[in-house]
């Protein structure tokens, strides 16, 4: 039934190119070494034509129907959230993460012949992204170089407030895909954290007048889990986190022997509230013009009402890394809306193709057989997102395939995550399907919103 409803919506919504949708079956695996492929129903854009589109200089589309503030912001119109560009036009953030130059021998060997220098790489890369219908540079990108190109593209920055503080006191380590903390306890109760954030955020003031800056991410995939209360109580008694947790329990009148999941949820909300409050105040103090995009919830955090409630009080947009889902779950997105009626953006998702010749054993994304099927996953996933009134965009993870010699974290080894190879060769079939989808998003979503 959901597939049928989505099909009807898509057929009715597309206003140009007469593109009808199709349902196809795609064979998928979680990991390439899994024994069996599983067939998944997948909605794709059926037209062979890649539709043209008209955008303003920021990548926004349609008339300037919203407030023209000079900066990206969000507005709620009759229950639907809209990301608005500086000129007042609707904007769906379609981004790529880690848009940066390859550091390894394979990348360096072709760099000069392909681009000449860093500026040449940046200019061509931005043009290629815009040409494929993307309008945002996501996290971990070479934004300092990309923001200076003649062809402009909006960008985001991830600052790593908590992990930077952890490094300053020698208390973090690298885990698969994110930074690890002692016993999975972030340092939000350390007396030095708030002062660190205020000093750290001063660098944001240099960017406060840039209209192409979409917003700030504060951290990535922190261990915000239900068992956090128990983990703080396992810390050494000399730790500030342990002492603050004991004090919180005493204030609540709860003995350690009487801790329930409801108490754990309350504590999780307390931790998140403290973190988001401290970081938000620091960001807005030095850059009041740009949005705070959160810390990229992942895993079990996506099921935690307490986290979304805390986030709703401090974030402009809630960022979510969404894995292990082939088609977005409408019920889950509705829960996010119920818990926190704030817009959300999906900041990581991807599929890996076995025709790339890569091992594809690392990372959380799906495994499929071909580059075109990677593009089909992109279409199916984003079509599902477009149906929800709180979704304002998505960022594919990532620009370049994992080079086995890059020495990155364990989640980024020998996997076909990128839109280009380690030698900067585009995955043409993937990009063709991405462009087909990107050029239809306005007709599929924005034109149906109020005031359009």
C-alpha positions in Angstrom: 0.0 0.0 0.0 2.8 2.4 0.9 4.5 1.7 -2.5 1.2 2.4 -4.3 0.6 5.7 -2.5 4.1 6.8 -3.2 3.7 5.9 -6.8 0.5 8.0 -7.1 2.0 11.0 -5.4 5.0 10.9 -7.6 3.0 10.7 -10.8 0.7 13.5 -9.7 3.5 15.7 -8.6 5.9 15.8 -11.5 5.1 18.8 -13.6 7.9 18.8 -16.2 9.4 16.1 -18.5 6.3 13.9 -18.0 8.4 11.6 -15.9 6.5 8.6 -14.6 7.8 6.5 -11.8 8.6 2.8 -11.9 8.9 0.0 -9.3 12.0 -2.2 -9.8 13.6 -4.9 -7.7 17.2 -4.3 -6.5 19.3 -7.1 -4.9 21.0 -5.8 -1.7 23.2 -7.0 1.1 24.3 -5.4 4.3 27.9 -6.7 3.7 29.4 -8.3 0.6 30.3 -11.4 2.6 26.7 -12.1 3.6 25.5 -15.3 2.0 22.4 -14.2 0.2 21.2 -11.1 -1.8 17.8 -9.9 -0.7 15.4 -8.3 -3.2 14.0 -4.9 -2.3 11.2 -3.0 -4.0 12.6 0.3 -5.2 10.8 3.4 -6.5 12.7 5.1 -9.3 12.2 8.0 -11.7 11.2 6.2 -14.9 12.0 8.9 -17.5 15.2 8.5 -19.5 15.4 12.3 -19.7 17.4 14.3 -17.2 15.1 17.3 -16.6 16.4 20.9 -16.8 15.7 23.3 -13.9 16.2 26.9 -13.1 17.8 27.9 -9.8 18.9 31.2 -8.3 22.5 31.8 -7.3 22.1 30.0 -4.0 20.4 26.9 -5.6 16.9 27.9 -4.4 14.0 27.4 -6.7 10.6 29.0 -7.3 9.5 32.5 -6.4 10.8 34.4 -3.4 7.7 33.5 -1.4 9.4 33.5 2.1 11.2 35.9 4.3 14.3 37.4 2.6 16.8 37.6 5.5 20.1 37.4 3.6 20.9 34.1 5.2 19.6 30.5 5.1 16.8 29.9 7.7 13.7 27.7 8.2 10.1 28.6 8.2 7.0 26.7 9.1 4.0 27.2 6.7 0.8 25.5 7.7 2.5 22.5 9.2 5.2 22.1 6.6 8.9 23.1 7.2 10.7 24.9 4.5 14.4 25.6 4.3 14.7 29.1 2.8 17.6 30.6 1.0 19.0 34.1 1.5 16.8 35.5 -1.2 13.5 34.0 0.2 13.2 31.1 -2.2 12.5 27.5 -1.1 15.6 25.3 -0.9 16.1 21.6 -0.4 19.6 20.9 0.7 21.0 18.2 -1.6 24.6 17.7 -0.5 27.7 15.6 -0.6 29.9 15.0 2.4 33.7 15.0 2.5 34.2 17.0 -0.6 38.0 17.2 -0.3 41.2 16.4 -2.1 42.5 12.8 -1.9 45.7 12.6 0.2 47.1 9.3 -1.0 49.4 8.2 -3.8 46.6 7.2 -6.2 44.9 10.7 -5.9 48.1 12.7 -6.0 49.4 10.9 -9.1 46.6 12.4 -11.2 45.9 15.6 -9.4 48.1 18.0 -11.3 47.2 16.7 -14.7 43.5 16.9 -14.0 43.2 20.1 -12.1 46.6 22.0 -12.1 46.3 23.2 -8.5 43.9 23.3 -5.5 42.0 26.2 -7.0 41.5 24.3 -10.2 40.2 21.3 -8.3 37.8 23.4 -6.3 36.4 25.2 -9.4 35.9 22.0 -11.4 34.4 20.1 -8.4 31.9 22.8 -7.6 30.8 23.0 -11.3 30.5 19.2 -11.4 28.4 19.1 -8.2 26.1 21.9 -9.4 25.9 20.2 -12.8 24.7 17.1 -11.1 21.9 19.0 -9.3 23.6 19.2 -5.9 23.5 22.5 -4.0 25.3 21.9 -0.8 28.8 20.9 0.4 28.4 18.7 3.5 30.5 17.9 6.5 34.3 17.3 6.5 34.8 19.2 3.2 37.6 21.5 2.1 35.2 24.4 2.7 38.0 27.0 3.0 38.9 26.4 -0.7 35.5 25.6 -2.0 33.9 28.7 -0.6 36.3 30.9 -2.7 35.4 29.5 -6.1 33.9 31.7 -8.8 31.0 29.3 -9.1 29.5 29.4 -5.6 27.8 26.6 -3.7 26.4 26.8 -0.2 28.4 24.9 2.4 28.2 23.5 6.0 31.0 23.1 8.6 31.4 20.5 11.3 33.4 22.0 14.2 33.7 19.1 16.7 33.1 21.0 19.9 33.0 18.0 22.2 35.7 15.9 20.6 38.0 19.0 20.3 37.6 19.5 24.0 38.3 15.9 24.6 41.5 16.1 22.6 42.5 19.2 24.6 42.4 17.2 27.8 43.6 13.9 26.3 40.4 12.0 26.8 39.2 10.7 23.4 40.1 7.9 20.9 39.1 6.9 17.3 36.3 4.4 16.9 34.7 3.2 13.7 33.0 6.2 12.2 33.2 8.5 15.1 35.2 9.7 18.2 35.1 7.5 21.3 34.9 8.8 24.9 35.8 7.2 28.2 33.1 4.6 29.0 31.0 6.3 26.3 30.5 9.4 28.5 30.9 12.8 27.0 32.5 15.6 29.0 29.4 17.8 29.3 29.7 18.0 33.1 33.3 19.1 33.1 33.6 22.6 34.4 36.0 23.6 31.6 33.7 22.5 28.8 31.5 25.7 28.7 34.6 28.0 28.8 36.2 25.9 26.1 33.1 26.2 23.8 33.0 30.0 24.2 36.7 30.3 23.3 36.4 27.7 20.5 33.4 29.4 18.9 35.2 32.8 18.5 36.5 31.5 15.1 32.9 31.4 13.9 32.7 35.2 13.9 34.8 35.4 10.8 32.0 33.6 8.8 28.9 35.3 10.3 28.4 37.6 7.3 28.7 34.9 4.6 25.3 34.2 2.9 26.6 31.0 1.4 27.2 29.3 4.8 24.1 27.2 5.4 24.9 26.3 9.0 27.1 24.6 11.7 27.3 21.0 12.9 28.7 20.8 16.4 29.8 17.2 16.5 29.2 13.8 15.0 27.6 10.6 16.3 28.2 11.1 20.0 27.3 8.1 22.3 23.9 9.5 23.4 22.3 6.2 24.5 19.7 5.1 27.1 22.4 3.4 29.3 24.3 6.7 29.6 23.2 7.1 33.3 24.7 3.7 34.1 27.9 4.5 32.3 28.4 7.8 34.2 28.0 5.9 37.5 30.7 3.5 36.4 33.3 6.3 36.1 35.9 6.9 38.8 34.4 8.8 41.7 36.9 11.6 41.2 35.4 12.3 37.7 33.2 15.4 37.3 30.8 13.3 35.3 30.3 10.8 38.1 29.9 13.5 40.7 27.3 15.4 38.6 25.3 12.2 38.0 25.2 11.4 41.7 24.1 14.9 42.4 21.3 14.7 39.8 20.0 11.4 41.2 20.0 12.9 44.7 18.1 16.0 43.5 15.5 13.7 41.8 15.3 11.6 45.0 16.2 8.4 43.1 18.5 5.8 44.7 20.9 3.9 42.4 19.1 0.7 43.2 15.8 2.2 42.0 16.9 3.4 38.5 14.3 2.6 35.8 14.3 3.2 32.1 12.1 6.3 32.7 14.9 7.7 35.0 17.4 6.8 32.3 15.4 8.7 29.7 15.2 11.7 32.0 18.9 11.7 32.5 19.6 11.4 28.8 17.4 14.4 28.1 19.3 16.3 30.9 22.6 15.5 29.3 21.5 16.4 25.8 19.8 19.6 27.1 23.0 20.7 28.8 25.2 19.9 25.7 22.9 21.6 23.2 22.4 24.6 25.4 26.1 25.2 26.0 27.0 24.8 22.4 24.1 26.8 21.0 24.9 29.7 23.2 28.5 29.7 22.1 27.6 29.5 18.4 24.9 32.1 18.5 27.1 34.5 20.5 29.7 34.7 17.8 27.5 33.9 14.7 23.9 34.9 15.3 23.1 34.7 11.5 23.5 31.1 10.7 21.7 27.9 11.8 22.8 25.3 14.4 22.3 21.9 12.7 23.0 19.7 15.7 25.4 16.7 16.2 24.1 14.1 13.7 22.1 11.6 15.7 22.7 8.0 14.7 21.8 4.4 15.7 19.7 4.0 18.8 19.5 7.8 19.2 16.9 7.8 16.4 14.5 6.0 18.7 15.1 8.3 21.7 12.3 10.7 22.4 14.4 12.4 25.1 17.1 13.4 22.6 14.6 14.9 20.1 12.9 16.9 22.9 16.1 18.4 24.1 17.2 19.1 20.5 14.0 20.9 19.7 14.7 23.6 22.3 18.1 24.6 20.8 18.5 23.5 17.2 17.3 25.1 14.0 17.5 21.8 12.1 18.0 18.3 13.6 20.7 16.3 11.7 20.3 12.6 11.4 22.7 9.9 10.0 20.2 7.2 8.8 21.5 3.7 8.0 20.1 0.2 7.7 17.0 1.5 6.1 16.3 1.0 2.3 13.0 3.0 2.2 12.4 5.7 4.8 10.0 4.6 7.5 7.1 7.1 7.6 6.2 6.0 11.2 9.7 6.8 12.4 9.7 10.2 10.7 6.3 10.9 12.2 7.7 10.1 15.7 10.5 12.6 15.1 7.8 15.2 14.3 5.8 14.3 17.4 8.8 14.4 19.7 10.3 17.6 18.2 8.3 19.5 15.6 11.5 20.8 14.0 12.8 20.3 10.5 15.3 17.5 10.0 18.0 16.8 7.5 19.5 13.4 6.7 23.3 13.9 6.9 24.6 10.4 6.0 23.3 7.6 3.8 24.8 5.7 0.9 25.1 2.4 -1.0 28.3 0.7 -2.3 28.5 -1.0 -5.7 30.3 -4.4 -6.2 31.1 -3.4 -9.8 33.6 -0.9 -8.4 36.2 -3.7 -7.8 36.5 -2.6 -4.2 36.1 -4.8 -1.1 33.2 -2.8 0.4 33.6 -4.5 3.7 33.6 -1.4 5.8 31.0 1.2 6.5 27.3 1.1 7.3 25.8 1.6 3.9 24.0 -1.0 1.7 25.8 -3.1 -0.8 24.3 -3.4 -4.3 25.6 -4.9 -7.6 26.0 -1.8 -9.8 26.5 1.9 -9.9 23.1 2.4 -11.5 21.6 0.5 -8.6 23.4 2.9 -6.2 21.5 5.6 -8.1 18.3 3.7 -7.7 18.8 3.6 -4.0 19.4 7.3 -3.9 16.1 8.0 -5.8 14.1 5.6 -3.7 15.4 6.9 -0.4 15.0 10.6 -1.3 11.6 10.1 -2.7 10.6 8.7 0.6 12.1 11.7 2.5 10.3 14.1 0.2 6.9 12.9 1.4 7.5 14.1 5.0 6.7 17.7 5.8 9.6 18.0 8.3 12.4 16.9 5.9 14.4 19.7 4.4 17.3 17.9 2.7 19.9 15.1 2.6 23.6 14.7 2.3 25.1 11.6 0.6 28.2 10.2 2.2 30.6 10.9 0.4 32.6 12.6 -2.4 35.5 10.1 -2.9 35.7 6.4 -2.6 37.8 5.1 0.3 41.4 4.6 -0.7 42.8 1.5 1.0 46.0 3.4 1.6 44.4 6.5 3.2 44.8 5.3 6.8 41.4 6.6 7.8 39.2 5.3 10.6 38.0 1.7 10.5 34.6 2.6 8.8 36.4 4.2 5.8 38.5 1.4 4.3 38.3 0.1 0.7 34.6 0.9 0.1 32.8 2.4 -2.9 31.0 5.2 -1.1 31.9 8.1 -3.4 30.6 9.8 -6.5 34.2 9.7 -7.8 37.0 7.1 -7.6 40.3 7.8 -5.7 41.6 8.9 -9.1 38.7 11.5 -9.5 36.9 9.4 -12.1 33.2 10.0 -11.9 30.8 7.1 -11.3 28.7 8.1 -14.3 25.7 5.8 -13.9 25.3 6.8 -10.3 25.6 10.5 -11.0 23.1 10.2 -13.9 20.4 8.8 -11.6 21.3 11.3 -8.9 20.9 14.2 -11.3 17.6 12.9 -12.6 16.3 12.9 -9.0 18.0 16.2 -8.0 16.4 18.1 -10.9 12.9 17.0 -9.9 12.9 17.7 -6.2 11.2 21.1 -6.5 8.3 19.6 -8.5 8.1 16.7 -6.2 8.0 18.6 -2.9 8.4 22.3 -2.8 5.8 23.3 -5.4 3.1 21.6 -3.2 3.9 23.6 -0.1 2.0 26.7 0.9 2.8 30.0 -0.7 4.3 28.4 -3.8 
